[in-house]
Each structure stands twice: as C-alpha cells, then as structure tokens.
Amino acid sequence: MTDTAELKLDNGETYELPVITGSAGEKAVDVTSLRGSSKYITLDPGYGNTGSCLSAITFIDGEKGVLRYRGIPIETLAEKASFLETSYLLINGRLPNKTELENFQSEITIHTMLYEDVKSFYDGFPRDAHPMAILASVVCSLSAFYQDEEGSPEEVSYLNSIRLMAKLPTIAAWAYKKSVGHPFVYPNNSLSYCENFLYMMFGLPVEEYEIDPLLVEVLDTLLILHADHEQNCSTSTVRIVRSSMANMFACIASGICALWGSRHGGANQRVIEMLQRIREDGGGTKKFIEMAKDRESGFRLMGFGHRVYKNFDPRALIIKDKCAELLNKLKVSDPLLDIARELQEAALADDYFAERKLYPNVDFYSGIIYRAMGIPVNAFTVMFALGRLPGWIAHAKEYTEDPKNRIGRPRQIYTGPEQAEYVPIEDRG
C-alpha cells in the first residue's frame, strides 16, 4: 500500500498526497495532482525543497559525506576507473565490459576534430573573450553542422553525445590558444583523452610537448570527481531545456551557460581571487583566519565548507593527497600556492572550523591544481565543464527515455497589480 500525507488547506478541505520513497530511503510528497484537485500550488523559491524528477544516476547524502554514481562510491571510481569508463557508466547506466569500453574510447577518438568552418569562428572572437563564452557559443553552433541526420532519434542523440565528449576538449583548448595568441594544435588520436587535452592546451608546433603522467592522472581524477552532482543548477538547466525537445548541442550549451555563473561553477576561481587578496593585503593568513570567524568582517573563506555536504566533501578527501603530490613534483614557485598551504593548515588546526565542519572542499584543491598546471583563472570553469559533460548527457538521456516526461513549466504566485489602466503617453507625468 502506498504511503500518503495529508494536506489541510485554509478552506477546511483535506487532500491526500502520495509519499514517494527512493531506493536510498529518501522520501518526497508527490504534489503532481495538487493544483488539478485543489487549485493550490506549492511555493519553493530556488527549488531547494522540490524534487524535479526521479533519477537513477547520482546519489548524495550530504550529512554523511556520501557521493555515488549509479550506486558505485566515488572513492572506488576515483581509484579504479578512468574518466571515460566513468562517463560510460553515467551515460549508459552500467559499467562497460572491455570491448564496450574500447569501442567507446575509439568512437570518441575519431570525432575529436572540428570542421575548419568551426575553426574560423574563433577569428571572430576578441582576444580577451571569456573562455566560457567561446565554449557555449561553439558548442551551440555545432547544431548547424549536424542536422537532418539519418537514424532514429535515439541513434542521433547518442552520436551527438559522442561528438560532444570528443570535441569539447578541442573547443576548450582552442579557446585558450586564442586567448594567448598561439596557433591551434590539432588533436592527436594516438593519445588518451586527458593526454590529448593537455597536448592541445600546451603543445606548440615548434617543439615536442612532453606530457607528464602525473598531470594526466590528476586531471583524469578531477574530471571523475566533477562528472555529476545530482540536480544542481546547470544539470537542472540541461534537463529543462531538453524538456522542450531541443537538440543535444543546445542542451549542453545551456548547461555551460548556467555553470558559468559565479554562484555555481566559479567557486574554484574565487579561491584563487581570495588568495590574491590575502597576498596583496600583506597581513598574513592568520589575519584572514580571524576575519573569517568574525561575521561582522564580511570576509568568507572561499573553498571551505559546502552547501550540500554538511560533514565533509568526499571529493576533497580524494584529491587532497594528489594535490600535494603534484605540487611537490612540479616544484612550482608561486606565492599564492604557499598561502593556500598555510591557509589549509591553519584552518584544519583551528577548533572553530573543526566544530563547524568547515573543511576544504573540492573547489579549494581544484583551483590550486589548475593554477599549478598553468591553466589561467578564467578557464577554471571550462575545466569544470569538461568534467561535468557526461553527467549532463546522462541526465538529458534519462529525461528523454522517461515515458512520463513532460515539458518543464514552473508555476508562480503573481504579486503585481490586479488590474491597471493604460494611460496615453501625452497624459503621463
């Protein structure tokens, strides 16, 4: 028998609403029929307490610091899987066998090139164009190059997903090359996914680029950690755009635009900006640690704590040691990275932060890693998008395959004047 909840309204009427229980014990009151039966709607600005869908992709328990993709703990995937294997898992709902993974990797490899006409788009962007603006624009433009294709909608959608996985690193690397005035480097199909990206980012035609295996390993892990995170702003945007039956390129471009915002994908960039502020101030990390404790100071430690994780960010625990290993190997001389180390040690040793469980999160470490790798600050969010891509694709696919899907159409409570008269322009004051 289905559990129900009772809702008593101000008109004295009571409505029974179904209670839905998820596979991990999460519960939700299903208000799908509420408006039709009572003329009432629910109001939840920001949708913080509203479940927009049933999903089998990612599970988060913020209280316990748990993150699982398709039921598999993030710790296991970070240790044993590659980014492409994780992408296959997210998109297809299960781990691939050896042949399936090889075919998946091969399909992606043969689609890494961009049309030369797409390459010419970069000539139209100003030198200082934000990499996320370029990323969203070029991804959306792919809709014009892959239209009216043969095959079922499912086949076309899957092929476009492969194209996106293959081409986004190329698009991102070329956006960086544009910003520094370097010639574009074409993909090299003999390299792995992360090797190829680093090669296109930092390689030059005049000399051979030596790819550091540790850089490849750390980047692959970071992409896994960012691959999905349930119904966040950008993922929800992809799903709602997909609900209009927009093509896959338009859906992913919408996710990139949502991720671009400073409240979402810009968190690791704000970490570096905070470190720059501490350096320019000259007062040392201790001063800013004390300011962070003072609510009246208006200063917040960026990269500490997390809106979802109330205990610790499991992704930060995974990447923390790799961050230290990378910095030690690269021996980068950067005062900001020195400040980051001091800040981490000071905060972790302070009871104030320990009691409030304000530990460094994945954005703290990813910002430091990208800085050490030589990736410019304004491209940090691009790196986030590279990792989040398979999650976006998986959610667009899951929405499309749901037989009960419907176009996203939130309601509102109108607060303007009930009626107003039109005043001719000559009579307006």
C-alpha positions in Angstrom: 0.0 0.0 0.0 1.4 3.4 -0.9 2.1 5.8 2.0 0.2 9.1 1.9 0.5 12.5 3.5 -2.5 14.7 4.4 -2.5 18.4 3.5 -5.1 20.5 5.2 -5.9 23.9 3.5 -7.3 27.1 4.8 -10.7 26.3 3.2 -11.0 23.4 5.5 -10.5 20.7 2.8 -8.0 17.9 3.3 -6.1 16.3 0.4 -4.2 13.0 0.5 -1.0 13.1 -1.4 1.2 10.1 -2.3 4.6 9.7 -0.5 7.4 8.5 -2.8 10.3 6.6 -1.3 13.6 6.4 -3.1 16.0 3.4 -3.2 18.2 5.0 -0.5 15.3 5.8 1.7 14.7 9.4 0.7 11.1 10.5 0.9 9.0 13.0 -1.0 5.4 14.2 -1.0 4.1 13.9 -4.6 2.2 17.1 -5.3 1.7 16.4 -9.0 -2.1 16.3 -8.7 -2.4 19.2 -6.1 -3.2 22.0 -8.5 -5.7 20.0 -10.5 -7.6 18.9 -7.5 -7.4 21.9 -5.2 -6.3 24.9 -7.4 -3.4 25.4 -4.9 0.3 25.2 -5.9 3.4 24.9 -3.7 5.9 27.8 -3.5 9.6 27.0 -3.1 12.0 29.8 -4.4 15.2 28.2 -5.6 13.5 24.8 -5.6 15.7 23.8 -2.6 12.9 21.6 -1.2 11.5 20.4 -4.5 12.3 17.2 -6.3 12.1 17.9 -10.0 12.4 14.3 -11.2 13.1 10.6 -10.3 16.7 9.8 -11.3 18.8 6.7 -11.1 22.1 8.5 -11.9 23.7 10.0 -8.8 23.1 9.7 -5.0 24.3 12.2 -2.4 24.0 12.1 1.3 25.3 15.4 2.5 25.1 14.6 6.2 27.3 11.5 5.8 29.6 12.8 3.0 28.5 10.2 0.5 28.6 10.5 -3.3 27.8 7.6 -5.6 27.5 7.3 -9.4 25.0 4.6 -10.3 25.4 3.2 -6.8 29.2 3.0 -7.0 31.1 5.1 -4.4 33.1 8.0 -5.8 36.1 6.7 -3.9 36.1 3.4 -5.8 35.7 5.1 -9.2 38.5 7.6 -8.5 40.8 4.8 -7.5 40.0 2.2 -10.1 38.2 3.7 -13.1 39.2 6.2 -15.8 37.2 9.3 -16.7 35.9 7.7 -19.9 34.9 4.5 -18.1 33.1 6.7 -15.5 31.4 8.6 -18.4 30.2 5.3 -19.9 28.8 4.3 -16.6 26.9 7.6 -16.2 25.6 7.7 -19.7 24.7 4.1 -20.2 23.7 3.1 -16.6 26.3 0.4 -16.1 30.0 -0.4 -16.2 31.2 -1.4 -19.7 33.0 -4.7 -20.4 36.4 -4.5 -22.0 35.2 -4.5 -25.6 32.5 -1.9 -24.9 35.0 0.4 -23.3 37.4 0.1 -26.1 34.7 0.8 -28.6 33.5 3.8 -26.6 37.0 5.2 -26.4 37.5 4.6 -30.1 34.3 6.3 -31.1 35.3 9.4 -29.1 38.8 9.4 -30.5 37.7 9.5 -34.2 35.4 12.5 -33.5 37.9 14.9 -31.9 38.4 17.1 -35.0 36.3 20.2 -35.6 35.2 21.4 -39.0 37.5 24.0 -40.4 34.5 26.3 -40.7 34.1 26.0 -36.9 37.8 26.9 -36.5 37.1 30.1 -38.4 34.6 31.2 -35.8 37.5 31.8 -33.4 38.7 34.6 -35.7 35.5 36.5 -34.9 36.0 36.4 -31.1 38.0 39.2 -29.5 41.4 38.2 -28.0 40.1 38.8 -24.4 36.8 36.8 -24.9 35.9 34.8 -21.8 36.6 31.1 -22.5 33.1 30.1 -21.3 31.6 32.5 -23.8 33.6 30.8 -26.6 32.7 27.3 -25.2 29.0 27.9 -25.1 28.9 29.6 -28.5 30.9 27.0 -30.3 29.0 24.1 -28.7 25.7 25.6 -29.7 27.0 26.2 -33.2 27.6 22.5 -33.7 23.8 22.2 -34.1 24.2 23.8 -37.5 26.8 21.3 -38.6 24.9 18.2 -37.5 21.3 18.5 -38.6 18.8 16.3 -40.5 20.9 13.2 -39.9 19.8 9.7 -40.7 18.8 7.3 -37.9 16.3 7.1 -35.1 16.2 9.9 -32.5 18.0 7.7 -30.1 20.8 6.9 -32.5 21.2 10.6 -33.5 21.2 11.7 -29.8 23.8 9.1 -28.9 26.1 10.0 -31.8 25.8 13.7 -30.8 26.8 12.7 -27.3 29.9 11.0 -28.6 30.7 14.1 -30.6 30.3 16.3 -27.6 32.6 14.1 -25.5 35.2 14.2 -28.3 35.0 17.8 -29.3 34.6 19.7 -26.0 38.3 19.3 -25.1 39.3 20.6 -28.6 36.9 23.5 -28.3 38.2 24.3 -24.8 41.9 24.1 -25.8 41.4 26.3 -28.8 39.7 28.9 -26.6 42.8 29.0 -24.5 45.1 29.2 -27.6 43.0 32.1 -28.9 43.5 34.0 -25.6 47.3 33.7 -25.6 47.7 34.2 -29.4 49.2 30.8 -30.0 48.5 28.7 -33.1 45.8 26.0 -32.6 47.1 22.4 -32.1 45.0 19.7 -33.8 44.0 16.6 -31.8 46.4 13.6 -31.8 44.5 10.4 -32.0 47.4 8.3 -30.6 46.9 10.0 -27.2 44.5 9.2 -24.4 41.6 11.6 -23.6 43.5 13.7 -20.9 46.8 13.4 -22.7 45.2 14.8 -25.8 43.7 17.7 -24.0 47.0 18.7 -22.3 48.7 18.3 -25.7 46.3 20.7 -27.4 46.4 23.2 -24.5 50.2 23.4 -24.0 51.8 21.9 -27.1 53.4 24.1 -29.8 54.2 23.3 -33.4 57.9 24.3 -32.9 58.7 21.8 -30.3 57.6 18.4 -28.9 55.4 18.6 -25.8 56.4 16.2 -23.1 53.2 15.0 -21.3 53.7 14.5 -17.5 52.0 11.2 -16.5 51.2 12.6 -13.0 49.4 15.6 -14.6 47.4 13.2 -16.7 46.5 11.1 -13.6 45.5 14.1 -11.5 43.4 15.6 -14.4 41.6 12.3 -15.0 40.8 12.1 -11.3 39.5 15.7 -11.2 37.2 15.0 -14.2 35.8 12.0 -12.5 35.1 14.0 -9.3 33.2 16.6 -11.3 31.4 14.2 -13.6 28.0 14.6 -11.9 26.4 16.0 -8.8 22.7 15.4 -8.9 20.2 18.2 -9.6 22.4 21.3 -9.4 21.7 24.5 -11.3 23.4 23.5 -14.6 22.1 19.9 -14.6 18.6 21.1 -13.9 19.0 23.6 -16.8 20.0 20.9 -19.2 17.0 18.8 -18.2 14.5 21.6 -18.6 15.9 22.7 -21.9 15.8 19.1 -23.1 12.1 19.0 -22.0 11.4 21.3 -24.9 12.9 18.7 -27.2 15.9 21.0 -28.0 18.8 19.2 -29.6 21.7 17.8 -27.5 24.1 20.6 -28.5 21.6 23.3 -27.4 21.0 21.5 -24.1 24.7 21.2 -23.3 25.3 24.9 -24.3 22.6 25.8 -21.8 24.3 23.8 -19.1 27.6 25.6 -19.9 25.9 29.0 -19.6 24.4 28.0 -16.2 27.7 26.7 -14.9 29.4 30.0 -15.9 27.7 31.9 -13.1 29.8 32.9 -10.1 27.3 31.1 -7.7 27.9 27.8 -9.5 31.0 26.9 -11.5 33.1 29.8 -10.5 33.9 28.6 -6.9 37.4 27.4 -7.7 38.1 30.8 -9.4 37.0 32.6 -6.3 39.5 30.6 -4.3 42.4 32.0 -6.3 40.9 35.5 -6.1 40.8 35.1 -2.3 44.4 34.0 -2.2 45.4 37.0 -4.3 43.6 39.3 -1.9 45.4 37.8 1.1 48.8 38.3 -0.7 48.1 41.9 -1.7 46.9 42.7 1.8 50.2 41.6 3.3 48.7 40.8 6.7 49.2 37.1 6.5 46.9 34.1 6.7 46.3 34.4 10.5 44.6 37.8 10.0 42.2 36.4 7.5 41.5 33.3 9.6 40.4 35.6 12.4 38.4 37.7 9.9 36.6 34.5 8.8 35.5 33.9 12.4 34.1 37.4 12.7 30.7 37.6 11.0 30.9 41.4 11.0 34.0 41.4 8.8 32.2 40.4 5.7 35.0 38.0 4.8 34.4 34.4 3.9 37.0 31.7 3.3 36.3 30.5 -0.2 36.7 26.8 -0.8 35.8 25.8 2.7 32.5 24.0 3.6 29.8 23.0 1.1 26.2 23.8 0.6 25.3 20.1 0.1 27.9 18.4 2.3 27.3 19.1 6.0 30.2 17.0 7.2 33.0 16.8 4.6 33.3 16.8 0.9 34.3 13.2 -0.2 35.8 14.6 -3.4 38.2 16.8 -1.4 39.5 13.8 0.6 40.3 12.1 -2.7 42.1 15.0 -4.4 43.9 16.4 -1.3 46.8 13.9 -1.5 47.1 14.1 -5.3 47.3 17.9 -5.0 50.2 17.7 -2.5 51.9 15.1 -4.7 51.5 17.3 -7.8 52.8 20.5 -6.1 55.8 18.6 -4.7 56.7 17.2 -8.2 56.2 20.3 -10.2 58.0 22.4 -7.6 56.1 25.5 -8.8 57.3 28.7 -7.3 54.0 30.6 -6.7 53.3 32.7 -3.6 49.6 32.0 -3.9 50.1 28.3 -3.6 52.2 28.9 -0.5 49.4 31.0 1.0 47.0 28.2 0.2 49.1 25.6 2.1 49.3 28.0 5.1 45.5 28.6 5.0 44.7 24.9 4.8 47.0 24.1 7.8 45.7 27.0 9.9 42.0 26.2 9.3 42.4 22.5 9.9 44.2 23.1 13.2 41.6 25.7 14.4 38.7 24.3 16.6 36.4 27.0 15.2 36.4 25.4 11.7 36.5 21.8 13.0 33.4 22.3 15.2 31.5 23.8 12.2 32.9 21.1 9.8 34.3 23.9 7.6 36.9 21.7 5.8 38.5 22.5 2.4 36.2 21.3 -0.4 37.0 20.1 -3.9 36.9 23.6 -5.3 39.8 24.6 -2.9 42.0 21.9 -4.2 41.0 22.0 -7.9 41.7 25.8 -8.0 45.2 25.1 -6.6 45.8 22.2 -9.0 44.7 24.2 -12.1 46.9 27.1 -11.0 49.9 24.8 -10.7 49.2 23.2 -14.1 49.3 26.6 -15.8 45.6 26.9 -16.6 44.5 30.6 -16.4 42.0 31.5 -13.8 39.2 32.5 -16.2 39.5 29.0 -17.7 38.9 27.1 -14.4 35.1 26.9 -15.1 35.9 25.4 -18.5 37.7 22.6 -16.8 34.6 22.1 -14.6 32.5 21.9 -17.8 34.8 19.2 -19.3 34.3 17.1 -16.2 30.5 17.7 -15.9 29.8 16.9 -19.6 29.0 13.2 -19.1 26.6 14.0 -16.3 24.7 16.5 -18.4 24.5 14.0 -21.2 23.3 11.3 -18.8 20.5 13.5 -17.4 19.4 14.6 -20.9 19.2 11.0 -21.9 17.4 9.9 -18.8 14.8 12.6 -19.2 14.3 11.7 -22.9 13.8 8.0 -22.1 11.3 8.7 -19.3 7.8 7.7 -20.7 6.2 10.2 -18.3 8.4 13.2 -19.2 6.7 16.5 -19.7 7.9 20.0 -20.6 9.2 21.9 -17.6 6.8 24.7 -16.7 7.1 26.0 -13.2 4.1 28.0 -11.7 4.3 31.3 -9.9 2.4 33.5 -7.4 1.6 36.8 -9.1 2.3 39.8 -6.9 1.7 42.7 -9.3 -1.4 45.0 -9.5 -4.6 43.0 -10.2 -5.7 45.5 -12.9 -4.2 48.6 -14.3 -5.4 51.2 -16.8 -3.5 52.3 -19.9 -2.6 56.0 -19.8 -2.0 57.7 -23.1 1.6 58.9 -23.4 0.6 62.6 -23.6 -1.1 62.3 -20.2 1.8 60.6 -18.4 3.8 62.7 -16.0 
